[in-house]
Amino acid sequence: MSEDKIRIGITQGDTNGIGWEVVLGAFADPRMTELCTPVIYGSPEAAEFYAATLCGEEAPALAKVASADEARRGRVNMVPVGERLTVEPGRATPESAAAALAALRRATDDLKARRIDALVTAPINKEAMQGDGFRFTGHTEFLAAELGGEPMMIMCSDRLRVGLVTIHLPVTEVSAHITREGIGRALDTLRASLRRDFGVVEPRIAVLALNPHAGDGGLLGREEEEIIRPAVAEAVARGVLAFGPFAADGLFANGGYARYDAVLAMYHDQGLAPFKVLAPDGVNFTAGLAEVRTSPDHGTAYDIAGQGKADPQSLRSAVYAAIDIVQHRRAWDRWTSNPLPHAEREKGRDVSVRDLPQAAKEE
């Protein structure tokens, strides 16, 4: 192992939810530190509470560091963040929300400064966090504001990937936000992510309809004929391998999704409900940002918080996904940075800048 092993920042999430339980449970396995250098951002009081009450001797030792710059390989590093607090499992409190926000802000600052290579976020309570310091409908919107870019939520697992055109909107507002331009952008973002982040050379994307039975030729809605189908056709003309629109129930029920590298859903529950049934340990990845962010596909789970019932597998999968995506991005950036030297090296010839044509030197 080397000192430049991928650094994965992990935020504690809501301290009264299952965040600390799944984080501690995931890193109780010493093999995790062979894959990456973890840097956990959170409350020492919350860490000690859950380690003592739930993990006992199995709890991983946390090496406290003042900054991610001090993180070392082979151990579970922790950056203490926030004020002292009282842990109350299963309750949404202003204290737990403030702790979640403090950890998120500190980790995001380190992500922007490249002190960590990727961010994994434990679940927050979006309603409890609303206030002067946080007026967003979730992690995705917060990170878009902090990092720039146009984010897309992609739920991913070994068997299925689902992207969303709209994310956190009331169902009554979804139709108004379904546009040709929006679907086109989503298809372009999803294709680019599948290539750079997941290593799919030329992805095939299934596009879902908005209405039941794909609108039944306009009988159950006009969005398919007037918006979605034309958007798919325009994307195909740009070189995107997009297909549809397909009725959502049929595509998932008959296993048709398996013929595609990803599915583009029109709204949150249309994509996430079948995904969570088919991939219970899936991962939420925010595509379209300059930095890598993943999270487990579950919430704070207040109903089981503090009871030792939380399964850390989705958090562990989120760490795996973050590592894979960082590696895929680095490889993609190398391959696409300047293709001529790579092509020449593959022929056995070492190419230096002085060997390149003038146009290539100027690039």
C-alpha positions as CSV (number, residue, x, y, z in Angstrom):
1,M,0.0,0.0,0.0
2,S,1.1,3.6,-0.7
3,E,0.5,6.9,1.0
4,D,-1.5,8.1,-2.0
5,K,-4.2,5.4,-1.6
6,I,-7.6,6.8,-2.5
7,R,-8.9,8.9,0.4
8,I,-12.6,8.4,1.0
9,G,-14.4,11.0,3.2
10,I,-17.4,9.7,5.1
11,T,-19.9,12.1,6.8
12,Q,-21.7,10.9,9.9
13,G,-25.2,12.0,8.8
14,D,-27.9,12.5,11.4
15,T,-26.4,11.5,14.7
16,N,-29.7,10.1,15.9
17,G,-30.2,7.9,12.9
18,I,-28.3,4.8,11.8
19,G,-25.4,6.7,10.2
20,W,-22.8,5.9,12.8
21,E,-24.1,2.3,13.1
22,V,-23.5,1.6,9.4
23,V,-20.2,3.5,9.3
24,L,-18.8,1.6,12.3
25,G,-20.2,-1.6,11.1
26,A,-18.6,-1.2,7.6
27,F,-15.2,-0.4,8.9
28,A,-15.2,-3.0,11.6
29,D,-13.9,-5.2,8.8
30,P,-10.1,-4.5,8.7
31,R,-10.0,-5.3,5.0
32,M,-11.7,-2.0,4.2
33,T,-8.6,0.0,5.0
34,E,-6.7,-2.2,2.5
35,L,-8.9,-0.7,-0.2
36,C,-8.8,3.0,0.7
37,T,-7.9,5.5,3.4
38,P,-11.1,6.4,5.2
39,V,-11.6,9.8,6.7
40,I,-14.8,10.1,8.8
41,Y,-16.2,13.5,9.7
42,G,-18.3,13.6,12.8
43,S,-19.0,14.0,16.5
44,P,-16.6,12.2,18.9
45,E,-19.5,11.9,21.4
46,A,-21.7,10.2,18.8
47,A,-18.9,7.9,17.7
48,E,-18.1,6.9,21.3
49,F,-21.8,6.3,22.1
50,Y,-22.5,4.0,19.2
51,A,-19.1,2.2,19.5
52,A,-19.8,1.5,23.2
53,T,-23.5,0.6,23.0
54,L,-23.6,-1.3,19.8
55,C,-20.2,-2.5,18.7
56,G,-18.3,-3.2,21.9
57,E,-15.0,-4.9,21.2
58,E,-15.8,-5.1,17.5
59,A,-15.8,-1.3,17.0
60,P,-13.0,-0.1,14.8
61,A,-10.4,2.1,16.5
62,L,-10.8,5.7,15.3
63,A,-7.5,7.7,14.9
64,K,-8.4,11.3,15.4
65,V,-6.7,13.8,13.1
66,A,-7.0,17.6,12.9
67,S,-7.3,17.5,9.1
68,A,-7.7,15.1,6.3
69,D,-4.1,16.0,5.4
70,E,-3.0,14.0,8.4
71,A,-4.9,10.9,7.5
72,R,-2.8,7.8,7.2
73,R,-3.3,4.5,5.4
74,G,-4.1,1.3,7.2
75,R,-6.3,3.0,9.8
76,V,-9.8,4.5,10.2
77,N,-9.1,8.3,10.5
78,M,-11.6,10.7,12.0
79,V,-11.8,14.5,11.8
80,P,-13.8,15.7,14.9
81,V,-16.5,18.2,13.8
82,G,-19.2,20.2,15.6
83,E,-20.2,21.0,19.1
84,R,-20.6,18.6,22.0
85,L,-24.0,16.9,21.8
86,T,-26.3,14.4,23.4
87,V,-27.2,11.4,21.4
88,E,-30.9,10.5,21.3
89,P,-31.4,7.6,18.8
90,G,-34.6,7.7,16.9
91,R,-35.4,11.4,17.4
92,A,-35.0,14.2,14.9
93,T,-33.5,17.1,16.9
94,P,-32.0,20.5,16.0
95,E,-28.8,19.2,17.6
96,S,-28.5,16.2,15.4
97,A,-29.3,18.2,12.3
98,A,-26.7,20.8,13.2
99,A,-24.1,18.0,13.7
100,A,-25.0,16.5,10.3
101,L,-24.6,19.9,8.6
102,A,-21.3,20.6,10.3
103,A,-19.8,17.3,9.1
104,L,-21.2,17.8,5.6
105,R,-19.7,21.3,5.2
106,R,-16.3,20.3,6.6
107,A,-16.1,17.3,4.3
108,T,-17.3,19.3,1.3
109,D,-14.6,21.9,1.9
110,D,-12.0,19.1,2.0
111,L,-13.4,17.6,-1.2
112,K,-13.2,21.0,-3.0
113,A,-9.6,21.4,-1.8
114,R,-8.8,17.8,-3.0
115,R,-7.8,16.7,0.5
116,I,-10.0,13.7,-0.1
117,D,-10.7,12.0,-3.4
118,A,-14.4,11.2,-3.0
119,L,-17.2,11.7,-0.5
120,V,-19.6,9.1,0.9
121,T,-22.6,10.6,2.8
122,A,-24.5,8.9,5.6
123,P,-28.3,9.7,5.7
124,I,-29.6,13.1,6.9
125,N,-33.1,14.3,7.9
126,K,-33.8,16.8,5.2
127,E,-36.7,18.4,7.1
128,A,-34.8,18.8,10.4
129,M,-31.9,20.4,8.6
130,Q,-33.9,23.2,7.0
131,G,-32.7,26.6,8.2
132,D,-30.4,29.5,7.4
133,G,-27.4,27.3,6.8
134,F,-29.3,24.7,4.7
135,R,-32.2,25.3,2.3
136,F,-31.9,22.4,0.0
137,T,-34.1,19.3,-0.6
138,G,-31.2,16.9,-0.2
139,H,-27.5,16.2,-0.4
140,T,-27.6,16.3,-4.2
141,E,-28.9,19.9,-4.4
142,F,-26.5,21.1,-1.7
143,L,-23.5,19.6,-3.5
144,A,-24.6,21.0,-6.8
145,A,-24.6,24.5,-5.2
146,E,-21.2,23.9,-3.6
147,L,-19.4,22.1,-6.5
148,G,-21.1,23.4,-9.6
149,G,-22.4,21.3,-12.4
150,E,-25.8,19.9,-13.2
151,P,-26.3,16.9,-11.0
152,M,-28.1,13.7,-11.8
153,M,-29.0,11.0,-9.3
154,I,-28.0,7.6,-10.5
155,M,-28.9,4.6,-8.4
156,C,-26.4,1.8,-9.2
157,S,-25.7,-1.8,-8.4
158,D,-24.1,-4.8,-10.1
159,R,-27.3,-5.6,-11.9
160,L,-29.1,-2.2,-12.5
161,R,-28.4,1.5,-13.0
162,V,-31.2,4.1,-12.9
163,G,-30.9,7.8,-13.7
164,L,-33.5,10.4,-13.0
165,V,-34.7,13.3,-15.1
166,T,-36.3,15.0,-12.0
167,I,-35.2,14.4,-8.5
168,H,-36.9,15.8,-5.4
169,L,-40.2,17.2,-6.7
170,P,-43.8,16.8,-5.6
171,V,-45.5,14.4,-7.9
172,T,-48.0,17.1,-8.9
173,E,-45.1,19.2,-10.3
174,V,-43.3,16.4,-12.3
175,S,-45.2,16.8,-15.6
176,A,-44.4,20.5,-15.8
177,H,-40.7,19.8,-15.4
178,I,-40.6,17.1,-18.2
179,T,-39.2,18.9,-21.3
180,R,-37.4,17.8,-24.4
181,E,-34.4,19.9,-23.3
182,G,-34.4,18.4,-19.9
183,I,-34.6,14.8,-21.1
184,G,-31.9,15.6,-23.7
185,R,-29.6,16.9,-21.0
186,A,-30.3,13.9,-18.8
187,L,-29.5,11.5,-21.6
188,D,-26.2,13.3,-22.4
189,T,-25.2,13.4,-18.7
190,L,-26.2,9.7,-18.2
191,R,-24.2,8.6,-21.3
192,A,-21.2,10.7,-20.3
193,S,-21.3,9.2,-16.7
194,L,-21.7,5.7,-17.9
195,R,-18.6,6.1,-20.1
196,R,-16.3,8.0,-17.7
197,D,-17.5,6.8,-14.3
198,F,-18.5,3.2,-15.1
199,G,-16.3,2.3,-18.0
200,V,-19.1,1.4,-20.4
201,V,-17.7,2.0,-23.9
202,E,-21.0,3.0,-25.6
203,P,-24.0,2.5,-23.3
204,R,-27.5,1.5,-24.2
205,I,-30.1,3.5,-22.3
206,A,-33.8,2.6,-21.9
207,V,-36.1,5.7,-21.4
208,L,-39.2,5.3,-19.3
209,A,-42.6,6.8,-20.2
210,L,-44.3,9.2,-17.8
211,N,-47.8,7.8,-18.1
212,P,-49.3,4.3,-17.6
213,H,-48.9,2.1,-20.7
214,A,-46.7,4.8,-22.2
215,G,-49.7,7.0,-22.7
216,D,-51.7,4.5,-24.8
217,G,-51.2,6.6,-28.0
218,G,-52.3,9.8,-26.2
219,L,-55.3,8.3,-24.5
220,L,-53.6,8.5,-21.0
221,G,-51.5,11.5,-21.6
222,R,-49.6,13.4,-24.4
223,E,-46.2,13.6,-22.8
224,E,-44.9,10.5,-24.5
225,E,-45.8,11.6,-28.1
226,E,-45.1,15.3,-27.7
227,I,-42.1,15.4,-25.4
228,I,-40.4,12.1,-24.5
229,R,-40.3,10.3,-27.9
230,P,-39.0,13.4,-29.8
231,A,-36.4,13.9,-27.1
232,V,-35.2,10.3,-27.6
233,A,-35.1,10.8,-31.3
234,E,-33.0,14.0,-31.0
235,A,-30.6,12.2,-28.7
236,V,-30.3,9.3,-31.1
237,A,-29.4,11.8,-33.8
238,R,-26.6,13.0,-31.6
239,G,-25.2,9.5,-31.3
240,V,-26.8,8.5,-28.0
241,L,-28.0,4.9,-28.0
242,A,-31.4,5.7,-26.4
243,F,-34.5,3.6,-26.7
244,G,-38.1,4.1,-25.7
245,P,-40.2,5.4,-24.1
246,F,-41.1,2.1,-22.4
247,A,-43.9,1.6,-19.9
248,A,-42.2,1.4,-16.5
249,D,-44.1,-1.6,-15.1
250,G,-43.5,-3.8,-18.1
251,L,-39.8,-3.0,-18.4
252,F,-39.0,-3.9,-14.8
253,A,-41.5,-6.8,-14.5
254,N,-40.4,-8.8,-17.5
255,G,-36.7,-8.2,-16.9
256,G,-36.3,-6.0,-20.0
257,Y,-34.1,-3.6,-18.1
258,A,-31.3,-6.2,-18.2
259,R,-30.8,-5.6,-21.9
260,Y,-29.6,-2.0,-21.2
261,D,-26.7,-0.4,-19.4
262,A,-29.0,2.0,-17.6
263,V,-32.6,3.1,-17.3
264,L,-33.7,6.8,-17.4
265,A,-36.7,7.4,-15.2
266,M,-38.9,10.5,-15.3
267,Y,-39.3,11.0,-11.5
268,H,-38.0,9.8,-8.2
269,D,-40.3,6.9,-7.1
270,Q,-40.7,5.7,-10.7
271,G,-37.0,4.8,-10.7
272,L,-36.2,4.2,-7.0
273,A,-39.1,1.9,-6.1
274,P,-38.2,-0.9,-8.5
275,F,-34.5,-0.3,-8.0
276,K,-34.7,-0.9,-4.3
277,V,-36.7,-4.1,-4.8
278,L,-34.2,-5.4,-7.3
279,A,-31.0,-4.1,-5.7
280,P,-31.5,-3.8,-1.9
281,D,-27.8,-3.0,-1.3
282,G,-27.6,-0.3,-4.0
283,V,-25.8,2.9,-4.1
284,N,-26.8,6.5,-4.8
285,F,-24.3,8.3,-7.0
286,T,-24.4,11.9,-7.9
287,A,-23.3,12.2,-11.6
288,G,-22.6,15.5,-13.4
289,L,-20.3,17.0,-10.7
290,A,-16.6,17.6,-10.8
291,E,-16.1,15.4,-7.7
292,V,-17.3,12.0,-6.7
293,R,-20.1,11.5,-4.2
294,T,-22.0,8.3,-3.3
295,S,-24.3,7.3,-0.5
296,P,-26.2,4.3,0.8
297,D,-29.7,3.9,-0.7
298,H,-31.5,4.2,2.6
299,G,-32.5,7.0,5.0
300,T,-32.0,7.7,8.7
301,A,-34.2,4.7,9.7
302,Y,-35.1,6.3,13.1
303,D,-37.4,3.3,13.8
304,I,-34.4,1.0,14.3
305,A,-31.7,3.5,15.3
306,G,-29.7,2.5,18.3
307,Q,-30.9,-1.1,18.3
308,G,-28.1,-2.7,16.5
309,K,-30.3,-3.8,13.6
310,A,-28.9,-1.6,10.8
311,D,-27.1,-3.4,8.0
312,P,-23.9,-1.7,6.9
313,Q,-23.8,-3.4,3.5
314,S,-25.2,-0.4,1.5
315,L,-22.7,1.9,3.2
316,R,-19.9,-0.6,2.4
317,S,-21.1,-0.7,-1.2
318,A,-21.1,3.1,-1.4
319,V,-17.4,3.1,-0.4
320,Y,-16.7,0.4,-3.1
321,A,-18.5,2.4,-5.7
322,A,-16.7,5.6,-4.8
323,I,-13.3,3.8,-5.2
324,D,-14.3,2.3,-8.5
325,I,-15.6,5.6,-9.9
326,V,-12.5,7.5,-8.9
327,Q,-10.3,4.8,-10.6
328,H,-12.5,4.9,-13.7
329,R,-12.3,8.7,-13.9
330,R,-8.5,8.6,-13.6
331,A,-8.2,6.0,-16.3
332,W,-10.7,7.8,-18.6
333,D,-8.8,11.1,-18.1
334,R,-5.5,9.4,-19.0
335,W,-7.0,7.8,-22.1
336,T,-8.6,10.9,-23.4
337,S,-6.0,13.5,-22.4
338,N,-3.9,13.2,-25.6
339,P,-4.6,10.1,-27.7
340,L,-1.5,10.4,-29.9
341,P,1.1,9.6,-27.3
342,H,-1.0,6.7,-26.0
343,A,-1.4,5.3,-29.5
344,E,2.4,5.6,-30.2
345,R,3.3,3.9,-26.9
346,E,1.0,1.0,-27.7
347,K,3.2,0.5,-30.8
348,G,6.3,0.4,-28.6
349,R,7.5,3.9,-29.3
350,D,8.1,6.3,-26.4
351,V,6.8,9.7,-27.4
352,S,7.9,13.0,-25.9
353,V,6.5,16.4,-26.5
354,R,9.2,17.3,-29.0
355,D,8.1,14.4,-31.2
356,L,4.5,15.7,-31.6
357,P,3.3,17.9,-34.4
358,Q,3.1,21.6,-33.7
359,A,-0.7,21.5,-33.3
360,A,-0.5,18.8,-30.6
361,K,2.2,20.8,-28.8
362,E,-0.1,23.8,-28.7
363,E,-3.0,21.8,-27.2
